[in-house]
Amino acid sequence: MKLFKKITFTALAAVFAVTASFAGAASAAGSLSGKITVNGSTALLPLTLQAAKEFQRMNPKVRIAASGKGSVTGPQAVKKGIADIGACDWDASIDVPGFKAFSGQVANKVAVIPFATIVNKNVGVDNLTTDQLKGIFSGKITNWKQVGGADADIVVITRAFGSGTRVNYQAKALAGGDIVKKEKNYKEVGSSGDMKTAVGTTPNAIGYIDLVYVSGDVKAVKFNGVAATSDNVINGSYKIWAYGYYMTKGQPTGAVKAFIDYVQSKKFQQGSLKKLKFIPISAMK
């Protein structure tokens, strides 16, 4: 009997200890306060908005304002002190083609971003090779019949300079090839949303975008015979992808650190992030 009472008391003590631990953690999380400003990548914007919604629900004293105008504007805003986090589709703490490193900034890896070549739904082509894409975006290939499609002029839609999607697409889909501005059948847009709208409303158009935006009047075409899917990125057969980063001025602290930690957490990575067609950073070897 005494042994039973001792075991019971020990078990209850353990329950109370665990309960107190959870209560303490909840209290610590709930004690966070302040405003977090996130600027930059439109590719990462759906992820940031969803994470902000969930984080603010758990931390009602924290307010998160997120906007997207292109990757380069993220670290630029951090440098100017007008943003706490700069969302960027490349590691802006090091030099990349076309952009110098942002000194003093730390790259916090938050997601794997699959990108896709997209066309208007009236386009009959469903696969394009590296050489074909290089020809299209350089202006050497101008008609869909040159790549197995109908006899129609190709309308090229591209992102403006400073876009992380453009940086990664040029490096990986075009193998470093140029995107050449043309007098006709050519348009530059400022965001992923604008890209989807432009390609979806322009017959015979081609562009590129991150996978989360592919729906409606645009369709993703295969790249060198491989479909743009998360599984194909993970198994290594699909090559047009990049890591997404939250750039901060030095190591993050306080509410900013807590928010980044949440985005990197197993709960978010395996939950909302995957539902949005991003890939958890742990999935890549």
N, C-alpha and C positions, 0 to 999 in steps of 0.2 A: 504493500500500500504506500509506504514511504517512498519507495522507488518510483511508483506511478506519479505521486505528487511532485517529485523532483523533476521527472521527465516533462510533466505537464507545465510546470513552472518555467523550465528551460525553454520549451517550445513557445510559450506565450511571450517570454522575454525576447526571443528571436523575432517573433512577429512584430512586437512593438518597436524593436530596433530597426527592422526593415521599413515599417510604416513611417517611423520618424525620419529615416534616411530619404524616402520618397518625398515626404512633406518638406524636408529641408531643401531638396533639389528644386521642388516646385516653387518654394518660397524664393530661392535664389533666382530662378528664371523669371518669376513674376516681378522681381525687384529691379530688373533692367528698365532703363528709361532713356529717352533722347530721340533724336532724329537721325536717320541714315539716308544719305543721298547716293543713288547709283546712276551713273551715266555711261553711255557707250554703245556696245554691240546691240543691234536689233535682232541678231540671230539668238542671243542669249536672253532677250527680253521676256519671252513667254515663261522661261524658267524662273527668272528673277521675280516676275509678278506673282507667280504661283507660290514661290518660296516666301515672299513677303507676306502674302495673305495668311499662310500657315503660321509663320513666325509671329506676326502681330496678334494672331488669335491666342497664342500662348504667352505673349508678352504685350499686354494691352497698353503699356506706357511707352512703347516704342512705335515710332512712326517711320515708315519707309517710303521714300519718293523715288520712283524709277522711271527713267526715260531712255530712249535709244535714238542716236543720230549717226551711228557708225562706230566701229571699234576704236579708231584713233582718237575720237573725242573722249573716250573713257579715261585713259591715262593723262590726256591733256587736262581734263577737268580735275583730276587728282593733283596734278602738278600745280594748277592754279589755286587749289584749295576750295573749289566750289563743289567737289564731290568727295565722299568718303571712300567709295568703291568705283573703280573704272572697269566696266565689263569689256573684255577684249578677246578676240578670236585668235590671238597669238600671245606669246610671252613677251610683253612689252618691256621687260627688264633687260632684254638682250637685243642686239641688232637683228633685224630681218630685212630682206630685200625691199628697199624703198623707205625704210623707217629706222631711225637711230633709236638706241635704247633710252628709256626714261630712267635716268639715274636716281637711285634712292628708293625706287618702287619695288615692292615684293609681289611676285606672281603666285596667287593662290589658285591652284587647279580645282575646278568645280564640275566639269562635265566633258564628255566626248561629244562632238558635234558632227553628225553626218551631213554632208552637202550633196545636192543632186543637180544634174542638168535637167531643166524643165522646158517643155514646149507647150504651145497652145494645143488644146485638144483636137483641133482640126488637122494637125500635122500627123502624117501617116508613118513617120519613122519612129522606131522604138529602141534603136541601139545606135550609138555613135562611138567611134574609136578616138584615141588620143589625137591622131593625125587629122581626122575629120574635124574635130573640135578646134584644133589649132588653125585649120584652114578657114573655118567659119568665123572665128573671133578675130583673125588677122585680116579678113576681107578677101582672101583668095578663093574661098568657096562662097558663092552668093545665091545659089539656087538649090532648092531642096532636091531636085532631080539628080544633082551631083553626088548625093549621098543616099540614093535609093528612094526618094520621095516623089511627090508630085512636082509638076513644072510650075513653081511659084517662088518669088523672091523671098529670101530669108531675112527676117527682121531681127536684128540683134539688140537685146536689152541687157545692159550691164550695170553694175554698181559703180558709183562715183569713187574716185581715188580716196583712200582712207578707210574703205570698207574692209573688215576682216574677212568677210565672205569672199570678196574679190582677191585678196592676198592669197588665201588658201586655194581658191579655184584656179588661179593662174599657176600656182606652184605645182598643184597635183593633177588637175584635169588637163591643163595645157602644157604640162612639163616645163614650166617657166616661160612659155610663149607669150607673145604680146597680145593685148586687146587694142585694136587699132580703130580710132574714131573715124567714122565715115560721114559723108554729107547727107546720105539718105539711108533709110532702113536701119537706123541706129538711134538708140536712146539710152541715156544714163539716168538712173533713179537713186534715191537717197536712202532707202530702207528695204528690209526684207518684205514688208507689207506692200510697199510700192512695186517691188519686183513681181510679186504674185499678181497684183492687180494689172500691171502693164502686160505681162505675158498672157494672162487669162482673157484680156479684152482685145488683144491684138492678133488677128489671124496670121498664121505662119511665123509666129515669134518664137525665139529661143532665149533662155536666160539660165540663171543658176540661183539656188536658194538652199537654206538648211531644211532638213527633212520635215521638221515640225509644221512647216507652212504648206506642204504639198497636199492639196485637196482641191475640190471644185473644178474650175475650168483649166487647170494646169495638170500635166502629167509628167512624172519622172521617166526619163529614158535610161536604158542600161548604158554602162560605161565599159567599153571593151568586152561586151557580152555579159557583164555582171550587174545584177539589179542593186539599186540603192536601198539596202535594208540594214537594220542594226546587226542582224546575225552575220551578214557578209562583211561588215566592218570588223566585228569581233573575230571572225575566222581568218581574216587577213586577205580575203579575195577582192574586197572593194576598197579602193585607195583614197577616195576623196573625203577626207575627214580631218578634224583637228581637235585639239584640246581647247576648252574655253576657260578663261581665267578671270578672277576678280583681282584687279591690281589695287594695291594699297600703298600709302606713303609709310614705308617702314612696316614692321610687324603690326598686324591689327590688334586692337585692344577693345575692352568694354563691349558695348552692344554690337559694334562692327564685327569683332571677333566671334561673338556668340552667333551672329547671323551667318557668317561664313562657315562656322562649325556645323550649323544646322544644315546648310546646303550640302556639305560634305558628309553628313551623317548617313548611316545605313538606312534609316527610316526614309529620308527624302530621296536618296539615290536609288533605292530599290522600289520606291513608291511613285510619287508624282513625277519625278524626273524621267523614269522609263515610260510612263503613260504619255508624256509629251514627245516621245520619240528621240530623246537624248539617250546617251549610253552612260551607265555608271563608270566612273574612272577606274574602279577596281576590276572591270571586265577586260581591260586591256593589259596584255602581258609584255 
